Amino acid sequence: MAFASFSQQRVGAVLVALSAFYHRRMEQLAALAARHAMPAILAPREYALAGGLMSYGGGMGFFSHQVGLYTGRILKGDKPADLPVQQVTKIELVINLKTAKALGLTIPETLLATADEVIQ
């Protein structure tokens, strides 16, 4: 429903924030964006792999790894409040050229050259 509303409002593109809710629905988001010809970017690289136009952010692998480390520390007796806040240390840009072509978009060569991964 949101993508249909975006189309009616002539929204130029959508940036979806990283959350567990959206992460579980990446394929659905990619399909909705395609159906409504809406360029959309989501943070984890898995979004571009699922058919989304681009992803820019930390991969879910980082977060999964951190969850494992923190769980281990808590099980060994560390207090959760004493654990440090972690930030993503590697941000990746992944571009899906197949999706760009389907949307009628031309991705500048300079952007392609800086991408960590380009999906043909």
PDB file as gemmi writes it, atoms N, CA and C in Angstrom:
CRYST1    1.000    1.000    1.000  90.00  90.00  90.00 P 1                      
ATOM      1  N   MET A   1       0.819  -1.184   0.000  1.00  0.00           N  
ATOM      2  CA  MET A   1       0.000   0.000   0.000  1.00  0.00           C  
ATOM      3  C   MET A   1       0.870   1.258   0.000  1.00  0.00           C  
ATOM      4  N   ALA A   2       1.972   1.222   0.749  1.00  0.00           N  
ATOM      5  CA  ALA A   2       2.846   2.390   0.808  1.00  0.00           C  
ATOM      6  C   ALA A   2       3.451   2.687  -0.558  1.00  0.00           C  
ATOM      7  N   PHE A   3       3.894   1.649  -1.280  1.00  0.00           N  
ATOM      8  CA  PHE A   3       4.510   1.878  -2.583  1.00  0.00           C  
ATOM      9  C   PHE A   3       3.493   2.434  -3.579  1.00  0.00           C  
ATOM     10  N   ALA A   4       2.249   1.975  -3.507  1.00  0.00           N  
ATOM     11  CA  ALA A   4       1.204   2.520  -4.379  1.00  0.00           C  
ATOM     12  C   ALA A   4       0.992   4.001  -4.072  1.00  0.00           C  
ATOM     13  N   SER A   5       1.001   4.341  -2.794  1.00  0.00           N  
ATOM     14  CA  SER A   5       0.855   5.740  -2.379  1.00  0.00           C  
ATOM     15  C   SER A   5       2.048   6.569  -2.849  1.00  0.00           C  
ATOM     16  N   PHE A   6       3.244   6.002  -2.737  1.00  0.00           N  
ATOM     17  CA  PHE A   6       4.437   6.706  -3.212  1.00  0.00           C  
ATOM     18  C   PHE A   6       4.328   7.015  -4.700  1.00  0.00           C  
ATOM     19  N   SER A   7       3.858   6.037  -5.471  1.00  0.00           N  
ATOM     20  CA  SER A   7       3.711   6.233  -6.913  1.00  0.00           C  
ATOM     21  C   SER A   7       2.729   7.353  -7.209  1.00  0.00           C  
ATOM     22  N   GLN A   8       1.600   7.369  -6.504  1.00  0.00           N  
ATOM     23  CA  GLN A   8       0.593   8.410  -6.710  1.00  0.00           C  
ATOM     24  C   GLN A   8       1.132   9.791  -6.353  1.00  0.00           C  
ATOM     25  N   GLN A   9       1.993   9.832  -5.346  1.00  0.00           N  
ATOM     26  CA  GLN A   9       2.568  11.102  -4.906  1.00  0.00           C  
ATOM     27  C   GLN A   9       3.808  11.484  -5.705  1.00  0.00           C  
ATOM     28  N   ARG A  10       4.181  10.641  -6.656  1.00  0.00           N  
ATOM     29  CA  ARG A  10       5.346  10.861  -7.517  1.00  0.00           C  
ATOM     30  C   ARG A  10       6.648  10.974  -6.725  1.00  0.00           C  
ATOM     31  N   VAL A  11       6.779  10.116  -5.722  1.00  0.00           N  
ATOM     32  CA  VAL A  11       8.013  10.051  -4.942  1.00  0.00           C  
ATOM     33  C   VAL A  11       9.109   9.525  -5.868  1.00  0.00           C  
ATOM     34  N   GLY A  12      10.283  10.139  -5.840  1.00  0.00           N  
ATOM     35  CA  GLY A  12      11.351   9.773  -6.758  1.00  0.00           C  
ATOM     36  C   GLY A  12      12.134   8.523  -6.384  1.00  0.00           C  
ATOM     37  N   ALA A  13      12.230   8.233  -5.099  1.00  0.00           N  
ATOM     38  CA  ALA A  13      12.974   7.066  -4.628  1.00  0.00           C  
ATOM     39  C   ALA A  13      12.655   6.855  -3.151  1.00  0.00           C  
ATOM     40  N   VAL A  14      13.005   5.669  -2.662  1.00  0.00           N  
ATOM     41  CA  VAL A  14      12.738   5.328  -1.262  1.00  0.00           C  
ATOM     42  C   VAL A  14      14.018   4.812  -0.624  1.00  0.00           C  
ATOM     43  N   LEU A  15      14.293   5.286   0.581  1.00  0.00           N  
ATOM     44  CA  LEU A  15      15.398   4.783   1.397  1.00  0.00           C  
ATOM     45  C   LEU A  15      14.760   4.139   2.617  1.00  0.00           C  
ATOM     46  N   VAL A  16      14.950   2.834   2.770  1.00  0.00           N  
ATOM     47  CA  VAL A  16      14.335   2.097   3.870  1.00  0.00           C  
ATOM     48  C   VAL A  16      15.372   1.896   4.965  1.00  0.00           C  
ATOM     49  N   ALA A  17      15.029   2.312   6.176  1.00  0.00           N  
ATOM     50  CA  ALA A  17      15.946   2.185   7.317  1.00  0.00           C  
ATOM     51  C   ALA A  17      16.150   0.719   7.680  1.00  0.00           C  
ATOM     52  N   LEU A  18      17.305   0.419   8.212  1.00  0.00           N  
ATOM     53  CA  LEU A  18      17.620  -0.942   8.626  1.00  0.00           C  
ATOM     54  C   LEU A  18      16.854  -1.290   9.893  1.00  0.00           C  
ATOM     55  N   SER A  19      16.126  -2.375   9.844  1.00  0.00           N  
ATOM     56  CA  SER A  19      15.437  -2.885  11.032  1.00  0.00           C  
ATOM     57  C   SER A  19      15.172  -4.363  10.814  1.00  0.00           C  
ATOM     58  N   ALA A  20      14.951  -5.072  11.900  1.00  0.00           N  
ATOM     59  CA  ALA A  20      14.647  -6.501  11.797  1.00  0.00           C  
ATOM     60  C   ALA A  20      13.347  -6.700  11.025  1.00  0.00           C  
ATOM     61  N   PHE A  21      12.379  -5.811  11.209  1.00  0.00           N  
ATOM     62  CA  PHE A  21      11.094  -5.911  10.509  1.00  0.00           C  
ATOM     63  C   PHE A  21      11.293  -5.889   8.998  1.00  0.00           C  
ATOM     64  N   TYR A  22      12.041  -4.910   8.502  1.00  0.00           N  
ATOM     65  CA  TYR A  22      12.265  -4.798   7.064  1.00  0.00           C  
ATOM     66  C   TYR A  22      13.225  -5.862   6.555  1.00  0.00           C  
ATOM     67  N   HIS A  23      14.179  -6.244   7.377  1.00  0.00           N  
ATOM     68  CA  HIS A  23      15.144  -7.259   6.945  1.00  0.00           C  
ATOM     69  C   HIS A  23      14.437  -8.568   6.594  1.00  0.00           C  
ATOM     70  N   ARG A  24      13.445  -8.932   7.375  1.00  0.00           N  
ATOM     71  CA  ARG A  24      12.708 -10.174   7.112  1.00  0.00           C  
ATOM     72  C   ARG A  24      11.835 -10.065   5.868  1.00  0.00           C  
ATOM     73  N   ARG A  25      11.649  -8.867   5.370  1.00  0.00           N  
ATOM     74  CA  ARG A  25      10.762  -8.652   4.224  1.00  0.00           C  
ATOM     75  C   ARG A  25      11.492  -8.071   3.013  1.00  0.00           C  
ATOM     76  N   MET A  26      12.805  -8.331   2.914  1.00  0.00           N  
ATOM     77  CA  MET A  26      13.594  -7.752   1.825  1.00  0.00           C  
ATOM     78  C   MET A  26      13.085  -8.154   0.446  1.00  0.00           C  
ATOM     79  N   GLU A  27      12.788  -9.418   0.266  1.00  0.00           N  
ATOM     80  CA  GLU A  27      12.305  -9.879  -1.042  1.00  0.00           C  
ATOM     81  C   GLU A  27      10.965  -9.239  -1.374  1.00  0.00           C  
ATOM     82  N   GLN A  28      10.096  -9.114  -0.386  1.00  0.00           N  
ATOM     83  CA  GLN A  28       8.805  -8.464  -0.597  1.00  0.00           C  
ATOM     84  C   GLN A  28       8.994  -6.989  -0.944  1.00  0.00           C  
ATOM     85  N   LEU A  29       9.895  -6.318  -0.254  1.00  0.00           N  
ATOM     86  CA  LEU A  29      10.175  -4.914  -0.553  1.00  0.00           C  
ATOM     87  C   LEU A  29      10.744  -4.743  -1.956  1.00  0.00           C  
ATOM     88  N   ALA A  30      11.647  -5.635  -2.346  1.00  0.00           N  
ATOM     89  CA  ALA A  30      12.225  -5.559  -3.692  1.00  0.00           C  
ATOM     90  C   ALA A  30      11.134  -5.769  -4.742  1.00  0.00           C  
ATOM     91  N   ALA A  31      10.235  -6.718  -4.504  1.00  0.00           N  
ATOM     92  CA  ALA A  31       9.148  -6.985  -5.457  1.00  0.00           C  
ATOM     93  C   ALA A  31       8.191  -5.797  -5.546  1.00  0.00           C  
ATOM     94  N   LEU A  32       7.858  -5.200  -4.415  1.00  0.00           N  
ATOM     95  CA  LEU A  32       6.963  -4.032  -4.426  1.00  0.00           C  
ATOM     96  C   LEU A  32       7.606  -2.842  -5.130  1.00  0.00           C  
ATOM     97  N   ALA A  33       8.884  -2.632  -4.868  1.00  0.00           N  
ATOM     98  CA  ALA A  33       9.592  -1.536  -5.531  1.00  0.00           C  
ATOM     99  C   ALA A  33       9.601  -1.751  -7.041  1.00  0.00           C  
ATOM    100  N   ALA A  34       9.841  -2.988  -7.467  1.00  0.00           N  
ATOM    101  CA  ALA A  34       9.849  -3.298  -8.905  1.00  0.00           C  
ATOM    102  C   ALA A  34       8.463  -3.111  -9.511  1.00  0.00           C  
ATOM    103  N   ARG A  35       7.441  -3.610  -8.827  1.00  0.00           N  
ATOM    104  CA  ARG A  35       6.071  -3.512  -9.347  1.00  0.00           C  
ATOM    105  C   ARG A  35       5.642  -2.069  -9.546  1.00  0.00           C  
ATOM    106  N   HIS A  36       6.113  -1.177  -8.666  1.00  0.00           N  
ATOM    107  CA  HIS A  36       5.731   0.235  -8.748  1.00  0.00           C  
ATOM    108  C   HIS A  36       6.819   1.100  -9.388  1.00  0.00           C  
ATOM    109  N   ALA A  37       7.813   0.439  -9.993  1.00  0.00           N  
ATOM    110  CA  ALA A  37       8.915   1.141 -10.669  1.00  0.00           C  
ATOM    111  C   ALA A  37       9.517   2.216  -9.777  1.00  0.00           C  
ATOM    112  N   MET A  38       9.783   1.833  -8.533  1.00  0.00           N  
ATOM    113  CA  MET A  38      10.294   2.773  -7.545  1.00  0.00           C  
ATOM    114  C   MET A  38      11.727   2.404  -7.157  1.00  0.00           C  
ATOM    115  N   PRO A  39      12.700   3.250  -7.461  1.00  0.00           N  
ATOM    116  CA  PRO A  39      14.059   2.985  -6.992  1.00  0.00           C  
ATOM    117  C   PRO A  39      14.071   2.976  -5.460  1.00  0.00           C  
ATOM    118  N   ALA A  40      14.651   1.924  -4.884  1.00  0.00           N  
ATOM    119  CA  ALA A  40      14.675   1.814  -3.428  1.00  0.00           C  
ATOM    120  C   ALA A  40      16.044   1.314  -2.962  1.00  0.00           C  
ATOM    121  N   ILE A  41      16.468   1.824  -1.831  1.00  0.00           N  
ATOM    122  CA  ILE A  41      17.748   1.438  -1.233  1.00  0.00           C  
ATOM    123  C   ILE A  41      17.475   0.968   0.191  1.00  0.00           C  
ATOM    124  N   LEU A  42      18.071  -0.156   0.539  1.00  0.00           N  
ATOM    125  CA  LEU A  42      17.991  -0.696   1.894  1.00  0.00           C  
ATOM    126  C   LEU A  42      19.428  -0.947   2.337  1.00  0.00           C  
ATOM    127  N   ALA A  43      19.684  -0.948   3.625  1.00  0.00           N  
ATOM    128  CA  ALA A  43      21.071  -1.029   4.107  1.00  0.00           C  
ATOM    129  C   ALA A  43      21.797  -2.341   3.806  1.00  0.00           C  
ATOM    130  N   PRO A  44      21.294  -3.502   4.167  1.00  0.00           N  
ATOM    131  CA  PRO A  44      22.134  -4.700   4.007  1.00  0.00           C  
ATOM    132  C   PRO A  44      22.253  -5.148   2.551  1.00  0.00           C  
ATOM    133  N   ARG A  45      23.419  -5.696   2.196  1.00  0.00           N  
ATOM    134  CA  ARG A  45      23.692  -6.133   0.822  1.00  0.00           C  
ATOM    135  C   ARG A  45      22.702  -7.180   0.347  1.00  0.00           C  
ATOM    136  N   GLU A  46      22.098  -7.918   1.272  1.00  0.00           N  
ATOM    137  CA  GLU A  46      21.132  -8.946   0.904  1.00  0.00           C  
ATOM    138  C   GLU A  46      19.940  -8.358   0.147  1.00  0.00           C  
ATOM    139  N   TYR A  47      19.652  -7.068   0.369  1.00  0.00           N  
ATOM    140  CA  TYR A  47      18.549  -6.427  -0.343  1.00  0.00           C  
ATOM    141  C   TYR A  47      18.843  -6.362  -1.840  1.00  0.00           C  
ATOM    142  N   ALA A  48      20.030  -5.926  -2.205  1.00  0.00           N  
ATOM    143  CA  ALA A  48      20.396  -5.873  -3.627  1.00  0.00           C  
ATOM    144  C   ALA A  48      20.434  -7.281  -4.218  1.00  0.00           C  
ATOM    145  N   LEU A  49      20.891  -8.250  -3.437  1.00  0.00           N  
ATOM    146  CA  LEU A  49      20.904  -9.634  -3.909  1.00  0.00           C  
ATOM    147  C   LEU A  49      19.487 -10.161  -4.126  1.00  0.00           C  
ATOM    148  N   ALA A  50      18.524  -9.631  -3.372  1.00  0.00           N  
ATOM    149  CA  ALA A  50      17.121 -10.055  -3.491  1.00  0.00           C  
ATOM    150  C   ALA A  50      16.416  -9.367  -4.651  1.00  0.00           C  
ATOM    151  N   GLY A  51      17.123  -8.478  -5.363  1.00  0.00           N  
ATOM    152  CA  GLY A  51      16.536  -7.803  -6.514  1.00  0.00           C  
ATOM    153  C   GLY A  51      16.317  -6.324  -6.325  1.00  0.00           C  
ATOM    154  N   GLY A  52      16.695  -5.792  -5.170  1.00  0.00           N  
ATOM    155  CA  GLY A  52      16.575  -4.359  -4.939  1.00  0.00           C  
ATOM    156  C   GLY A  52      17.607  -3.594  -5.749  1.00  0.00           C  
ATOM    157  N   LEU A  53      17.396  -2.313  -5.928  1.00  0.00           N  
ATOM    158  CA  LEU A  53      18.299  -1.498  -6.743  1.00  0.00           C  
ATOM    159  C   LEU A  53      19.686  -1.359  -6.117  1.00  0.00           C  
ATOM    160  N   MET A  54      19.731  -0.950  -4.861  1.00  0.00           N  
ATOM    161  CA  MET A  54      21.014  -0.726  -4.199  1.00  0.00           C  
ATOM    162  C   MET A  54      20.906  -1.037  -2.721  1.00  0.00           C  
ATOM    163  N   SER A  55      22.046  -1.335  -2.152  1.00  0.00           N  
ATOM    164  CA  SER A  55      22.141  -1.405  -0.700  1.00  0.00           C  
ATOM    165  C   SER A  55      23.355  -0.595  -0.299  1.00  0.00           C  
ATOM    166  N   TYR A  56      23.244   0.050   0.830  1.00  0.00           N  
ATOM    167  CA  TYR A  56      24.357   0.846   1.344  1.00  0.00           C  
ATOM    168  C   TYR A  56      24.314   0.775   2.858  1.00  0.00           C  
ATOM    169  N   GLY A  57      25.238   0.056   3.433  1.00  0.00           N  
ATOM    170  CA  GLY A  57      25.279  -0.073   4.876  1.00  0.00           C  
ATOM    171  C   GLY A  57      26.090  -1.278   5.288  1.00  0.00           C  
ATOM    172  N   GLY A  58      25.989  -1.588   6.532  1.00  0.00           N  
ATOM    173  CA  GLY A  58      26.679  -2.756   7.061  1.00  0.00           C  
ATOM    174  C   GLY A  58      25.889  -4.015   6.756  1.00  0.00           C  
ATOM    175  N   GLY A  59      26.589  -5.089   6.516  1.00  0.00           N  
ATOM    176  CA  GLY A  59      25.924  -6.352   6.236  1.00  0.00           C  
ATOM    177  C   GLY A  59      25.379  -6.986   7.505  1.00  0.00           C  
ATOM    178  N   MET A  60      24.395  -7.841   7.356  1.00  0.00           N  
ATOM    179  CA  MET A  60      23.804  -8.516   8.499  1.00  0.00           C  
ATOM    180  C   MET A  60      24.806  -9.464   9.152  1.00  0.00           C  
ATOM    181  N   GLY A  61      25.825  -9.889   8.423  1.00  0.00           N  
ATOM    182  CA  GLY A  61      26.848 -10.755   8.995  1.00  0.00           C  
ATOM    183  C   GLY A  61      27.518 -10.105  10.203  1.00  0.00           C  
ATOM    184  N   PHE A  62      27.780  -8.806  10.125  1.00  0.00           N  
ATOM    185  CA  PHE A  62      28.383  -8.077  11.237  1.00  0.00           C  
ATOM    186  C   PHE A  62      27.493  -8.163  12.471  1.00  0.00           C  
ATOM    187  N   PHE A  63      26.201  -7.885  12.271  1.00  0.00           N  
ATOM    188  CA  PHE A  63      25.275  -7.888  13.394  1.00  0.00           C  
ATOM    189  C   PHE A  63      25.108  -9.286  13.985  1.00  0.00           C  
ATOM    190  N   SER A  64      25.035 -10.284  13.139  1.00  0.00           N  
ATOM    191  CA  SER A  64      24.913 -11.662  13.612  1.00  0.00           C  
ATOM    192  C   SER A  64      26.142 -12.056  14.428  1.00  0.00           C  
ATOM    193  N   HIS A  65      27.313 -11.660  13.960  1.00  0.00           N  
ATOM    194  CA  HIS A  65      28.558 -11.953  14.665  1.00  0.00           C  
ATOM    195  C   HIS A  65      28.557 -11.279  16.041  1.00  0.00           C  
ATOM    196  N   GLN A  66      28.143 -10.012  16.075  1.00  0.00           N  
ATOM    197  CA  GLN A  66      28.118  -9.281  17.335  1.00  0.00           C  
ATOM    198  C   GLN A  66      27.132  -9.910  18.320  1.00  0.00           C  
ATOM    199  N   VAL A  67      25.983 -10.348  17.826  1.00  0.00           N  
ATOM    200  CA  VAL A  67      24.999 -11.000  18.701  1.00  0.00           C  
ATOM    201  C   VAL A  67      25.624 -12.234  19.336  1.00  0.00           C  
ATOM    202  N   GLY A  68      26.341 -13.012  18.546  1.00  0.00           N  
ATOM    203  CA  GLY A  68      27.005 -14.202  19.079  1.00  0.00           C  
ATOM    204  C   GLY A  68      28.040 -13.862  20.146  1.00  0.00           C  
ATOM    205  N   LEU A  69      28.843 -12.834  19.873  1.00  0.00           N  
ATOM    206  CA  LEU A  69      29.859 -12.424  20.848  1.00  0.00           C  
ATOM    207  C   LEU A  69      29.234 -11.933  22.150  1.00  0.00           C  
ATOM    208  N   TYR A  70      28.217 -11.104  22.008  1.00  0.00           N  
ATOM    209  CA  TYR A  70      27.558 -10.568  23.199  1.00  0.00           C  
ATOM    210  C   TYR A  70      26.854 -11.667  23.986  1.00  0.00           C  
ATOM    211  N   THR A  71      26.215 -12.597  23.300  1.00  0.00           N  
ATOM    212  CA  THR A  71      25.541 -13.712  23.978  1.00  0.00           C  
ATOM    213  C   THR A  71      26.551 -14.514  24.776  1.00  0.00           C  
ATOM    214  N   GLY A  72      27.695 -14.798  24.165  1.00  0.00           N  
ATOM    215  CA  GLY A  72      28.742 -15.534  24.860  1.00  0.00           C  
ATOM    216  C   GLY A  72      29.215 -14.812  26.098  1.00  0.00           C  
ATOM    217  N   ARG A  73      29.407 -13.501  25.991  1.00  0.00           N  
ATOM    218  CA  ARG A  73      29.883 -12.723  27.141  1.00  0.00           C  
ATOM    219  C   ARG A  73      28.841 -12.705  28.258  1.00  0.00           C  
ATOM    220  N   ILE A  74      27.579 -12.582  27.900  1.00  0.00           N  
ATOM    221  CA  ILE A  74      26.513 -12.566  28.910  1.00  0.00           C  
ATOM    222  C   ILE A  74      26.413 -13.927  29.592  1.00  0.00           C  
ATOM    223  N   LEU A  75      26.513 -14.990  28.799  1.00  0.00           N  
ATOM    224  CA  LEU A  75      26.455 -16.329  29.379  1.00  0.00           C  
ATOM    225  C   LEU A  75      27.638 -16.598  30.307  1.00  0.00           C  
ATOM    226  N   LYS A  76      28.751 -15.913  30.085  1.00  0.00           N  
ATOM    227  CA  LYS A  76      29.924 -16.069  30.959  1.00  0.00           C  
ATOM    228  C   LYS A  76      29.867 -15.151  32.180  1.00  0.00           C  
ATOM    229  N   GLY A  77      28.803 -14.347  32.278  1.00  0.00           N  
ATOM    230  CA  GLY A  77      28.617 -13.534  33.476  1.00  0.00           C  
ATOM    231  C   GLY A  77      28.706 -12.029  33.299  1.00  0.00           C  
ATOM    232  N   ASP A  78      29.066 -11.523  32.109  1.00  0.00           N  
ATOM    233  CA  ASP A  78      29.109 -10.068  31.924  1.00  0.00           C  
ATOM    234  C   ASP A  78      27.693  -9.491  32.011  1.00  0.00           C  
ATOM    235  N   LYS A  79      27.593  -8.308  32.566  1.00  0.00           N  
ATOM    236  CA  LYS A  79      26.299  -7.628  32.645  1.00  0.00           C  
ATOM    237  C   LYS A  79      26.049  -6.916  31.318  1.00  0.00           C  
ATOM    238  N   PRO A  80      24.855  -7.062  30.746  1.00  0.00           N  
ATOM    239  CA  PRO A  80      24.559  -6.397  29.467  1.00  0.00           C  
ATOM    240  C   PRO A  80      24.819  -4.893  29.497  1.00  0.00           C  
ATOM    241  N   ALA A  81      24.533  -4.246  30.614  1.00  0.00           N  
ATOM    242  CA  ALA A  81      24.732  -2.796  30.710  1.00  0.00           C  
ATOM    243  C   ALA A  81      26.209  -2.406  30.642  1.00  0.00           C  
ATOM    244  N   ASP A  82      27.101  -3.368  30.918  1.00  0.00           N  
ATOM    245  CA  ASP A  82      28.533  -3.080  30.898  1.00  0.00           C  
ATOM    246  C   ASP A  82      29.173  -3.318  29.525  1.00  0.00           C  
ATOM    247  N   LEU A  83      28.430  -3.888  28.608  1.00  0.00           N  
ATOM    248  CA  LEU A  83      28.979  -4.177  27.287  1.00  0.00           C  
ATOM    249  C   LEU A  83      29.034  -2.901  26.456  1.00  0.00           C  
ATOM    250  N   PRO A  84      30.075  -2.711  25.674  1.00  0.00           N  
ATOM    251  CA  PRO A  84      30.193  -1.482  24.880  1.00  0.00           C  
ATOM    252  C   PRO A  84      29.217  -1.465  23.698  1.00  0.00           C  
ATOM    253  N   VAL A  85      28.851  -0.269  23.314  1.00  0.00           N  
ATOM    254  CA  VAL A  85      28.032  -0.090  22.116  1.00  0.00           C  
ATOM    255  C   VAL A  85      28.944  -0.284  20.910  1.00  0.00           C  
ATOM    256  N   GLN A  86      28.484  -1.037  19.927  1.00  0.00           N  
ATOM    257  CA  GLN A  86      29.279  -1.308  18.733  1.00  0.00           C  
ATOM    258  C   GLN A  86      28.690  -0.585  17.528  1.00  0.00           C  
ATOM    259  N   GLN A  87      29.549  -0.164  16.642  1.00  0.00           N  
ATOM    260  CA  GLN A  87      29.122   0.441  15.387  1.00  0.00           C  
ATOM    261  C   GLN A  87      29.674  -0.397  14.242  1.00  0.00           C  
ATOM    262  N   VAL A  88      28.971  -0.332  13.135  1.00  0.00           N  
ATOM    263  CA  VAL A  88      29.440  -1.000  11.929  1.00  0.00           C  
ATOM    264  C   VAL A  88      30.777  -0.388  11.540  1.00  0.00           C  
ATOM    265  N   THR A  89      31.739  -1.234  11.206  1.00  0.00           N  
ATOM    266  CA  THR A  89      33.060  -0.738  10.832  1.00  0.00           C  
ATOM    267  C   THR A  89      33.289  -0.780   9.331  1.00  0.00           C  
ATOM    268  N   LYS A  90      32.434  -1.495   8.607  1.00  0.00           N  
ATOM    269  CA  LYS A  90      32.564  -1.566   7.157  1.00  0.00           C  
ATOM    270  C   LYS A  90      31.203  -1.329   6.518  1.00  0.00           C  
ATOM    271  N   ILE A  91      31.151  -0.306   5.696  1.00  0.00           N  
ATOM    272  CA  ILE A  91      29.925   0.015   4.970  1.00  0.00           C  
ATOM    273  C   ILE A  91      30.141  -0.357   3.514  1.00  0.00           C  
ATOM    274  N   GLU A  92      29.178  -1.069   2.950  1.00  0.00           N  
ATOM    275  CA  GLU A  92      29.293  -1.547   1.573  1.00  0.00           C  
ATOM    276  C   GLU A  92      28.228  -0.914   0.682  1.00  0.00           C  
ATOM    277  N   LEU A  93      28.617  -0.619  -0.540  1.00  0.00           N  
ATOM    278  CA  LEU A  93      27.678  -0.179  -1.572  1.00  0.00           C  
ATOM    279  C   LEU A  93      27.562  -1.310  -2.582  1.00  0.00           C  
ATOM    280  N   VAL A  94      26.347  -1.825  -2.753  1.00  0.00           N  
ATOM    281  CA  VAL A  94      26.083  -2.885  -3.722  1.00  0.00           C  
ATOM    282  C   VAL A  94      25.028  -2.366  -4.679  1.00  0.00           C  
ATOM    283  N   ILE A  95      25.293  -2.499  -5.979  1.00  0.00           N  
ATOM    284  CA  ILE A  95      24.383  -2.009  -7.017  1.00  0.00           C  
ATOM    285  C   ILE A  95      23.925  -3.177  -7.867  1.00  0.00           C  
ATOM    286  N   ASN A  96      22.630  -3.247  -8.108  1.00  0.00           N  
ATOM    287  CA  ASN A  96      22.051  -4.292  -8.941  1.00  0.00           C  
ATOM    288  C   ASN A  96      21.734  -3.677 -10.307  1.00  0.00           C  
ATOM    289  N   LEU A  97      22.598  -3.949 -11.293  1.00  0.00           N  
ATOM    290  CA  LEU A  97      22.420  -3.354 -12.622  1.00  0.00           C  
ATOM    291  C   LEU A  97      21.190  -3.889 -13.352  1.00  0.00           C  
ATOM    292  N   LYS A  98      20.832  -5.132 -13.104  1.00  0.00           N  
ATOM    293  CA  LYS A  98      19.632  -5.716 -13.722  1.00  0.00           C  
ATOM    294  C   LYS A  98      18.393  -4.925 -13.291  1.00  0.00           C  
ATOM    295  N   THR A  99      18.329  -4.597 -12.017  1.00  0.00           N  
ATOM    296  CA  THR A  99      17.202  -3.816 -11.507  1.00  0.00           C  
ATOM    297  C   THR A  99      17.244  -2.397 -12.051  1.00  0.00           C  
ATOM    298  N   ALA A 100      18.434  -1.803 -12.118  1.00  0.00           N  
ATOM    299  CA  ALA A 100      18.566  -0.454 -12.666  1.00  0.00           C  
ATOM    300  C   ALA A 100      18.052  -0.415 -14.103  1.00  0.00           C  
ATOM    301  N   LYS A 101      18.409  -1.413 -14.885  1.00  0.00           N  
ATOM    302  CA  LYS A 101      17.960  -1.482 -16.281  1.00  0.00           C  
ATOM    303  C   LYS A 101      16.445  -1.628 -16.348  1.00  0.00           C  
ATOM    304  N   ALA A 102      15.876  -2.472 -15.494  1.00  0.00           N  
ATOM    305  CA  ALA A 102      14.421  -2.661 -15.477  1.00  0.00           C  
ATOM    306  C   ALA A 102      13.687  -1.368 -15.111  1.00  0.00           C  
ATOM    307  N   LEU A 103      14.332  -0.529 -14.295  1.00  0.00           N  
ATOM    308  CA  LEU A 103      13.739   0.747 -13.904  1.00  0.00           C  
ATOM    309  C   LEU A 103      14.036   1.858 -14.912  1.00  0.00           C  
ATOM    310  N   GLY A 104      14.855   1.556 -15.923  1.00  0.00           N  
ATOM    311  CA  GLY A 104      15.221   2.555 -16.915  1.00  0.00           C  
ATOM    312  C   GLY A 104      16.244   3.551 -16.405  1.00  0.00           C  
ATOM    313  N   LEU A 105      17.048   3.128 -15.427  1.00  0.00           N  
ATOM    314  CA  LEU A 105      18.051   4.009 -14.838  1.00  0.00           C  
ATOM    315  C   LEU A 105      19.436   3.708 -15.386  1.00  0.00           C  
ATOM    316  N   THR A 106      20.216   4.739 -15.573  1.00  0.00           N  
ATOM    317  CA  THR A 106      21.615   4.592 -15.939  1.00  0.00           C  
ATOM    318  C   THR A 106      22.441   4.978 -14.718  1.00  0.00           C  
ATOM    319  N   ILE A 107      23.253   4.047 -14.273  1.00  0.00           N  
ATOM    320  CA  ILE A 107      24.108   4.309 -13.106  1.00  0.00           C  
ATOM    321  C   ILE A 107      25.417   4.902 -13.607  1.00  0.00           C  
ATOM    322  N   PRO A 108      25.814   6.072 -13.101  1.00  0.00           N  
ATOM    323  CA  PRO A 108      27.063   6.697 -13.549  1.00  0.00           C  
ATOM    324  C   PRO A 108      28.276   5.786 -13.303  1.00  0.00           C  
ATOM    325  N   GLU A 109      29.197   5.820 -14.242  1.00  0.00           N  
ATOM    326  CA  GLU A 109      30.410   5.001 -14.128  1.00  0.00           C  
ATOM    327  C   GLU A 109      31.186   5.304 -12.853  1.00  0.00           C  
ATOM    328  N   THR A 110      31.172   6.557 -12.419  1.00  0.00           N  
ATOM    329  CA  THR A 110      31.902   6.906 -11.200  1.00  0.00           C  
ATOM    330  C   THR A 110      31.307   6.197  -9.984  1.00  0.00           C  
ATOM    331  N   LEU A 111      29.987   6.041  -9.956  1.00  0.00           N  
ATOM    332  CA  LEU A 111      29.341   5.330  -8.857  1.00  0.00           C  
ATOM    333  C   LEU A 111      29.627   3.836  -8.949  1.00  0.00           C  
ATOM    334  N   LEU A 112      29.575   3.296 -10.162  1.00  0.00           N  
ATOM    335  CA  LEU A 112      29.890   1.877 -10.351  1.00  0.00           C  
ATOM    336  C   LEU A 112      31.329   1.569  -9.925  1.00  0.00           C  
ATOM    337  N   ALA A 113      32.228   2.505 -10.208  1.00  0.00           N  
ATOM    338  CA  ALA A 113      33.646   2.293  -9.862  1.00  0.00           C  
ATOM    339  C   ALA A 113      33.874   2.294  -8.355  1.00  0.00           C  
ATOM    340  N   THR A 114      33.033   2.987  -7.614  1.00  0.00           N  
ATOM    341  CA  THR A 114      33.218   3.042  -6.164  1.00  0.00           C  
ATOM    342  C   THR A 114      32.448   1.955  -5.430  1.00  0.00           C  
ATOM    343  N   ALA A 115      31.577   1.236  -6.143  1.00  0.00           N  
ATOM    344  CA  ALA A 115      30.778   0.190  -5.512  1.00  0.00           C  
ATOM    345  C   ALA A 115      31.653  -0.978  -5.041  1.00  0.00           C  
ATOM    346  N   ASP A 116      31.282  -1.561  -3.924  1.00  0.00           N  
ATOM    347  CA  ASP A 116      31.982  -2.744  -3.430  1.00  0.00           C  
ATOM    348  C   ASP A 116      31.605  -3.969  -4.242  1.00  0.00           C  
ATOM    349  N   GLU A 117      30.389  -3.958  -4.785  1.00  0.00           N  
ATOM    350  CA  GLU A 117      29.922  -5.082  -5.595  1.00  0.00           C  
ATOM    351  C   GLU A 117      28.900  -4.577  -6.602  1.00  0.00           C  
ATOM    352  N   VAL A 118      28.988  -5.062  -7.835  1.00  0.00           N  
ATOM    353  CA  VAL A 118      28.014  -4.737  -8.867  1.00  0.00           C  
ATOM    354  C   VAL A 118      27.409  -6.053  -9.334  1.00  0.00           C  
ATOM    355  N   ILE A 119      26.110  -6.163  -9.208  1.00  0.00           N  
ATOM    356  CA  ILE A 119      25.402  -7.370  -9.616  1.00  0.00           C  
ATOM    357  C   ILE A 119      24.955  -7.182 -11.053  1.00  0.00           C  
ATOM    358  N   GLN A 120      25.401  -8.093 -11.915  1.00  0.00           N  
ATOM    359  CA  GLN A 120      25.045  -8.011 -13.330  1.00  0.00           C  
ATOM    360  C   GLN A 120      23.692  -8.652 -13.529  1.00  0.00           C  
TER     361      GLN A 120                                                      
END                                                                             
